[in-house]
Amino acid sequence: MLFAQIAERKIAVTGCLSWIVLRSIPEIASTPHPPSVAICPRNIMTRDLLDRWNSQLYEVTKTGAVALTFTDVRPNHLPRVVDPQPSGCSFWKLAAEGGAFYADAPDHFGCVVGAYALGAELSESQTEELVELSSTMERLSYVKAEELAELPRRSNPLRFVIYAPLNLSPALPDLVLVRGNAWHLMLLTEAARAAGFLKSTLAMGRPACAMIPESLASGQAVLSLACIGNRVYTGLGNHEGYCAIPGNALESLCASLSTVLEANEILGRFHRERQGQLVATGDCSTVSAGYRSDISS
């Protein structure tokens, strides 16, 4: 059936990469989807919550959380970024630097892989570009064909995306991206698990943008080690990664953060004292007993 559809539409394919072409042609890939509600200015309750959550996340990572909201309605109350960008993830960097704006689907075509992952409907030339790029990555042994076939993708066609610092988001966002080092991501994943929004601690790899459809589809927080393109375009440090957090998980996750921070502070003192005593005396049992007594009381 798959190859019959390809032949019927005279779609050019390249070996096992036919899945890319088939899933990218608009007449095949488009699926019915409910119209989005227009994004309205935030009310006071939403503003206060977003301000508080943004502050909590910043206290942990010292980086700006970026809110993403997908909509089918052009958000005319926000400016549109008109300068060409080399990738969709470049918008993350712009938003983290302090601006709220929107971008439409064509604005994401600087990186055809990222545009595809976000659900953009590709033209014939863009589809050919995606196939060629995928073939190149496969020849470099950078990826395998089966990995490409499993690349997460938003189910709804990409129309408009609002990018903003979390505290400036015009509504509760669909997703929040937080960057941080291993320590920061450890704390975020512990809070996400405590809040019931983390089933797997396996970190995703290339491409970085794949964490967006993965988190949206699963409703779970997702870790990402990013990719080389993302690190170049966003300036992500070699020691850093991402945590994608569904918007509806923010309240529970941020509520768990204070508990996680306090627990790590207590346990950090415990392990440092235990290590010191072990080095000094060869026995750390009294430290363990003392902390068990403190915690139980």
C-alpha positions, 0 to 999 in steps of 0.5 A: 500500500505504501509503495502504491501511494508513492507510485500513484503520486509520482513521488521520487524516493531514495531507497529506505528514505521514502518515509520522509517524502511520504510523510512530508507531502501536504496532500498525504501528511495533512490530518484534520485538526481542531482550530486553535482558539485565539491567544488572548492577553493574560489575565492577572492570575496567569501573569502572577503564576507565570512570573512565579514559575519563571522565578523558581526555574531561574533560581535553579538554572540561572537561565531564562525559561522559554515558552512555546505556544502553537496556534492556528490564529495569527497573534497580531498583538505580538511582533513577528521576527522578520530577520532570517534565522538559520534554524527554528531553535534560533528562536529559542535563543532570541526569546531567552534574551528577553523578547516575546514574538511569533514566527510562522511556518515558513520562518522555520525553514532555515533548518528543514529537519526542525521544520519537519519535526514541528509539523511544517508542510514541506514543498517539493524542493524542501522535501528533496532537501530533507531527503538529501540531508538525511542521506548525507547524515546516513552516509556519514554514519551519523544516523541510521535510516531506522532512527530517521524513520522514528523521528518524532513529529507534531501531528498538527500542521505548523502554522504559528508559534509564539516564543517568549520568556516564560514570564512574558508568555501571553497565555499558559504555554504548550511547552517550556524549554529550560537549559541547564547543566547536569546538576540543574537537569538532575533537579528538574527531573527529580521535581518532574518525577515527584510531580508525576510528569516523568516516566523515563529519565532517558535523554534524547539525542539529535536533533534537539528539536525532537524533544518538542513533539516528544514532550507534547505527545507524551505529556511528560517532561523530556531531557535532551542532549541537543545536537551540534546544530543547536549548540552552534545556533543557540550557543548552548554550552558543551556542559549543558542540555535541555528539559522540555516541560509541558505547560500543564506540568508547570504548577506541579513541577514548580511546587515540587522544586522547593521540596527537591531543593531542600532534600538535596541540601540535607542529603548533600550535607549528609554525604559530605560529612559521611565522606569526610568521616570515612576518610578520617576514621575509616567508619561512617556509620555514626554519621548515617545513624545521626542523620537517620535520627534527624530525619525521623524526628 
